[in-house]
C-alpha cells in the first residue's frame, strides 16, 4: 500500500506493513503502538496466520536488527542468553552472546519451551539487561520481544506463568483473513519475498526519538481518574485484579496510540482502543474465562468515563 508524500514516518510504516500483512490494520497498529510504548508483544494464534511474518515486517520497516529463537522443549537458558567458553589462546573464559542480544527478538512458539527456559527472558524484558555468570550485560536499544505461542490446547505446550505474561504489554491474535484479503494473498506474491524487497523506513535512532515523544503526550487528571476506575473495577470482583504495572502500561499504550493518530494528548478513546490487548491476558490469567475482546468490552461498559 503506497503512502502519500506528506505521510509521517510512522504512517509510512503502517501503510507499508498493511501492504504486506493484508486485512490486519488494527493488529498492526496495536503492534506498532506496543513498540512505541517500549513494551513487548505476545501473539497467540493458529500456525500459518502470519505471526512470524508480522515480526519480520516490523523489524524490517523499522530498520532494526532481528534474531529468531525457535523455542523447543529441550532448550536451555544458555541457548537464549549465551555462554562463556574457555579460550586456550588467552587462558580466559570468553563470553559468546546469545540471540537475545539484538533489537528485535522473535521468541517463536515460546510455550513449547519449559518454564526454566521461558524464565531466561524475564530480566531481559523487564530490565533490558541480562545477568550471566554473575556479570550484568546491557541489551541493545531499542529492545523489543515479540513472542508467538500456539493455543494452549495443542500438544507439547507449557502455559506461561503469570509473572511471564505480565512482562508482555500486549497480547493480540491475528485470526484468519477475511475473504477479500485471503483472495489477494492467493493471487499475489509470496509475502516473504515481497518483504525481502522492502526497504527500511525508520532507523533505531528515529524510533527512539518517537518513543520519547510518545512518552511526553499529555494525560489529563480526568483521564488518570478513568484509568484508576478501570483498574479498581477489576480488583472488586473477588479475583486478582490489575496491578499498578498494568495501569502504567495502559497509559503508555494509550499515549502511543494517540501518537500514531498525530495528537499531543490522550483521549478516553485511546485508552479504550488498547484496553483489550493490555488487560485481557492479565485478567484471563487471574481466572477470567472470556477472551480479551470480551473482557475489554465488559470493562468499558461497566466503568463510565468521568
C-alpha positions as CSV (number, residue, x, y, z in Angstrom):
1,X,0.0,0.0,0.0
2,X,1.7,3.2,-1.0
3,X,2.0,6.1,1.3
4,X,1.4,9.8,0.4
5,X,4.4,12.1,0.0
6,X,3.4,14.0,3.2
7,X,2.9,10.9,5.4
8,X,4.8,10.9,8.6
9,X,7.4,8.1,9.0
10,X,5.1,6.2,11.4
11,X,2.2,6.5,8.9
12,X,4.5,5.2,6.2
13,X,5.5,2.2,8.4
14,X,1.8,1.4,8.9
15,X,1.0,1.7,5.2
16,X,3.9,-0.5,4.2
17,X,3.1,-3.1,6.8
18,X,-0.6,-3.2,5.7
19,X,0.7,-3.9,2.2
20,X,2.4,-7.0,3.4
21,X,0.1,-8.3,6.1
22,X,-3.3,-7.9,4.5
23,X,-6.5,-7.2,6.3
24,X,-5.0,-6.8,9.7
25,X,-4.8,-3.0,10.1
26,X,-5.9,-2.9,13.8
27,X,-3.5,-5.6,14.9
28,X,-0.6,-3.9,13.0
29,X,-1.4,-0.6,14.7
30,X,-1.5,-2.3,18.1
31,X,1.8,-4.0,17.5
32,X,3.5,-0.7,16.5
33,X,1.9,1.1,19.5
34,X,3.3,-1.6,21.7
35,X,6.8,-0.9,20.4
36,X,6.3,2.9,20.7
37,X,5.3,2.3,24.4
38,X,8.6,0.3,24.9
39,X,6.6,-2.8,25.6
40,X,6.8,-6.4,24.4
41,X,4.2,-8.2,22.3
42,X,2.7,-11.7,22.7
43,X,0.8,-13.2,19.7
44,X,-1.3,-16.3,20.3
45,X,-2.9,-17.9,17.3
46,X,-3.0,-20.9,15.0
47,X,0.1,-21.7,12.9
48,X,0.1,-20.1,9.4
49,X,-1.8,-16.9,10.0
50,X,1.2,-14.6,9.8
51,X,2.6,-14.2,13.3
52,X,6.2,-14.7,12.2
53,X,5.8,-12.5,9.1
54,X,4.4,-9.7,11.3
55,X,7.6,-9.8,13.5
56,X,9.9,-9.8,10.4
57,X,7.9,-7.0,8.8
58,X,8.1,-4.7,11.9
59,X,11.9,-5.3,12.3
60,X,12.5,-4.7,8.6
61,X,10.5,-1.5,8.3
62,X,11.9,0.0,11.5
63,X,15.4,-0.7,10.5
64,X,16.2,-2.9,13.5
65,X,18.5,-5.9,14.0
66,X,16.5,-9.1,14.2
67,X,17.0,-12.6,15.6
68,X,14.6,-15.5,15.7
69,X,14.7,-18.1,18.6
70,X,12.8,-21.3,17.9
71,X,11.7,-22.5,21.4
72,X,11.7,-26.2,22.0
73,X,11.1,-28.5,25.0
74,X,14.9,-29.2,25.3
75,X,16.0,-25.6,25.2
76,X,18.2,-24.3,28.0
77,X,18.6,-20.7,29.2
78,X,22.2,-20.6,27.8
79,X,20.7,-21.1,24.3
80,X,19.0,-17.7,24.7
81,X,21.4,-15.7,26.9
82,X,24.8,-17.1,25.8
83,X,27.6,-18.9,27.4
84,X,31.3,-18.4,28.4
85,X,33.7,-20.7,26.7
86,X,37.4,-21.2,27.7
87,X,39.8,-19.7,25.2
88,X,43.1,-21.6,25.2
89,X,45.0,-18.9,23.5
90,X,44.2,-16.2,26.1
91,X,43.8,-18.6,29.0
92,X,40.5,-16.9,29.9
93,X,36.8,-17.6,29.5
94,X,35.2,-15.7,26.6
95,X,31.5,-14.8,26.6
96,X,29.6,-15.7,23.5
97,X,26.4,-13.6,23.4
98,X,23.2,-15.5,22.7
99,X,20.5,-14.4,20.3
100,X,18.8,-12.2,22.9
101,X,21.5,-9.6,22.2
102,X,19.6,-7.9,19.4
103,X,17.0,-5.2,19.0
104,X,14.0,-7.4,18.0
105,X,13.8,-10.9,19.3
106,X,11.2,-13.3,17.9
107,X,10.6,-15.9,20.6
108,X,8.8,-18.3,18.3
109,X,6.4,-20.8,19.9
110,X,7.5,-19.7,23.3
111,X,5.1,-22.0,25.1
112,X,6.8,-25.1,23.7
113,X,9.8,-24.5,26.0
114,X,9.9,-25.4,29.7
115,X,9.3,-22.7,32.3
116,X,13.0,-22.8,33.1
117,X,13.9,-21.7,29.5
118,X,11.0,-19.2,29.4
119,X,12.3,-17.5,32.6
120,X,15.5,-16.7,30.8
121,X,13.7,-13.8,29.2
122,X,12.3,-12.3,32.4
123,X,15.3,-10.0,33.3
124,X,15.8,-9.1,29.6
125,X,12.2,-7.9,29.2
126,X,12.0,-6.0,32.4
127,X,15.4,-4.5,32.9
128,X,16.8,-4.5,29.3
129,X,19.8,-6.4,30.6
130,X,20.9,-10.0,31.3
131,X,23.0,-11.4,34.1
132,X,25.1,-14.4,33.1
133,X,27.6,-16.0,35.5
134,X,27.5,-13.0,37.8
135,X,28.1,-10.3,35.2
136,X,25.4,-8.0,34.0
137,X,25.4,-7.1,30.4
138,X,23.1,-4.4,28.8
139,X,21.0,-5.2,25.8
140,X,20.8,-3.1,22.6
141,X,18.4,-0.2,22.4
142,X,15.6,-0.3,21.4
143,X,14.9,-3.8,22.7
144,X,11.6,-5.5,21.7
145,X,10.4,-9.1,22.3
146,X,7.7,-10.4,20.0
147,X,6.7,-13.9,21.3
148,X,4.3,-16.2,19.5
149,X,2.6,-19.1,21.1
150,X,0.2,-21.8,20.0
151,X,-3.2,-22.2,21.6
152,X,-2.8,-24.0,25.0
153,X,-5.0,-26.9,23.9
154,X,-2.3,-28.0,21.4
155,X,0.0,-30.8,22.4
156,X,3.5,-30.1,23.7
157,X,2.9,-26.7,25.2
158,X,3.7,-25.3,28.7
159,X,1.5,-22.5,29.9
160,X,3.3,-19.2,30.5
161,X,3.4,-18.3,34.2
162,X,1.6,-15.1,35.3
163,X,5.0,-13.4,36.0
164,X,6.0,-14.0,32.4
165,X,2.6,-13.0,31.0
166,X,2.8,-9.7,32.9
167,X,6.0,-8.8,31.2
168,X,4.1,-8.5,27.9
169,X,2.5,-5.1,27.5
170,X,0.1,-6.5,24.9
171,X,-1.3,-9.8,23.7
172,X,-3.1,-10.0,20.3
173,X,-4.4,-12.5,17.9
174,X,-4.3,-12.2,14.1
175,X,-7.1,-14.5,13.2
176,X,-8.0,-15.7,9.8
177,X,-8.0,-13.1,7.0
178,X,-11.4,-12.1,5.6
179,X,-12.4,-13.3,2.1
180,X,-11.1,-10.3,0.2
181,X,-7.7,-10.3,2.0
182,X,-7.3,-14.1,1.6
183,X,-8.1,-13.8,-2.2
184,X,-5.4,-11.1,-2.5
185,X,-3.0,-13.4,-0.7
186,X,-3.8,-16.3,-3.0
187,X,-3.4,-14.1,-6.2
188,X,-0.4,-12.1,-5.1
189,X,3.2,-12.8,-4.5
190,X,4.7,-14.7,-1.6
191,X,4.8,-12.3,1.4
192,X,8.3,-13.2,2.4
193,X,9.8,-12.5,-1.0
194,X,7.9,-9.2,-1.0
195,X,9.3,-8.3,2.4
196,X,12.8,-9.1,1.2
197,X,12.5,-6.3,-1.4
198,X,11.1,-3.8,1.1
199,X,13.5,-1.1,2.3
200,X,13.6,0.1,5.9
201,X,11.6,3.3,6.6
202,X,12.9,4.2,10.0
203,X,16.1,3.7,11.9
204,X,16.9,2.8,15.5
205,X,17.7,6.5,16.3
206,X,14.4,7.8,14.8
207,X,12.4,5.1,16.6
208,X,14.0,6.0,20.0
209,X,13.1,9.7,19.3
210,X,9.5,8.6,18.5
211,X,9.3,6.6,21.7
212,X,10.5,9.6,23.7
213,X,8.0,11.9,22.1
214,X,5.1,9.4,22.7
215,X,6.0,9.2,26.4
216,X,5.5,13.0,26.7
217,X,1.9,13.2,25.5
218,X,-0.4,15.0,27.9
219,X,-2.6,12.9,30.1
220,X,-5.3,14.9,32.0
221,X,-6.2,14.2,35.6
222,X,-9.6,13.2,34.5
223,X,-8.1,10.5,32.2
224,X,-6.0,9.3,35.1
225,X,-9.2,9.0,37.1
226,X,-10.7,6.9,34.3
227,X,-7.7,4.5,34.3
228,X,-7.8,4.2,38.0
229,X,-11.5,3.5,37.9
230,X,-10.9,0.7,35.3
231,X,-8.2,-0.9,37.4
232,X,-10.2,-0.6,40.6
233,X,-13.2,-2.3,39.0
234,X,-11.0,-5.4,38.2
235,X,-10.0,-5.6,41.9
236,X,-13.5,-5.7,43.2
237,X,-14.7,-8.9,41.6
238,X,-13.3,-11.3,44.2
239,X,-10.4,-12.2,41.9
240,X,-6.9,-10.9,41.4
241,X,-7.2,-7.6,39.6
242,X,-4.8,-5.5,37.6
243,X,-1.6,-4.4,39.3
244,X,0.0,-1.0,39.1
245,X,2.3,-2.2,36.3
246,X,-0.8,-2.9,34.2
247,X,-2.1,0.6,34.9
248,X,1.1,2.2,33.9
249,X,1.3,0.0,30.8
250,X,-2.3,1.0,29.8
251,X,-1.3,4.7,30.0
252,X,1.9,4.1,28.0
253,X,0.0,2.2,25.3
254,X,-2.8,4.9,25.1
255,X,-0.1,7.5,24.7
256,X,1.4,5.5,21.8
257,X,-2.0,5.0,20.2
258,X,-2.6,8.8,20.4
259,X,0.9,9.5,19.0
260,X,0.1,7.3,16.0
261,X,-3.0,9.4,15.5
262,X,-0.9,12.6,15.4
263,X,-2.2,14.1,18.6
264,X,-0.3,15.6,21.6
265,X,-2.8,14.5,24.2
266,X,-4.6,11.3,25.2
267,X,-8.3,10.7,24.9
268,X,-10.5,8.2,26.6
269,X,-11.0,6.5,23.2
270,X,-7.3,5.9,23.1
271,X,-7.5,4.0,26.4
272,X,-10.5,2.0,25.2
273,X,-8.7,1.1,21.9
274,X,-5.7,-0.5,23.6
275,X,-7.6,-1.8,26.7
276,X,-8.4,-5.4,25.5
277,X,-4.8,-6.0,24.3
278,X,-3.3,-4.7,27.5
279,X,-5.5,-6.2,30.2
280,X,-7.0,-9.3,28.5
281,X,-4.2,-11.7,29.1
282,X,-3.6,-10.4,32.7
283,X,-7.2,-10.9,33.7
284,X,-7.5,-14.2,31.8
285,X,-4.6,-15.5,33.9
286,X,-6.4,-14.3,37.0
287,X,-9.4,-16.5,36.2
288,X,-11.5,-14.8,33.6
289,X,-12.9,-17.4,31.2
290,X,-13.6,-14.9,28.3
291,X,-11.3,-13.8,25.5
292,X,-9.5,-10.4,25.6
293,X,-12.1,-8.6,23.5
294,X,-15.0,-9.7,25.7
295,X,-13.0,-8.7,28.8
296,X,-12.2,-5.3,27.5
297,X,-15.7,-4.7,26.2
298,X,-17.2,-5.6,29.6
299,X,-14.8,-3.2,31.4
300,X,-15.6,-0.4,29.1
301,X,-19.4,-0.9,29.6
302,X,-19.0,-1.2,33.4
303,X,-16.9,1.9,34.0
304,X,-18.2,5.2,32.8
305,X,-15.9,7.9,31.5
306,X,-15.6,10.7,34.2
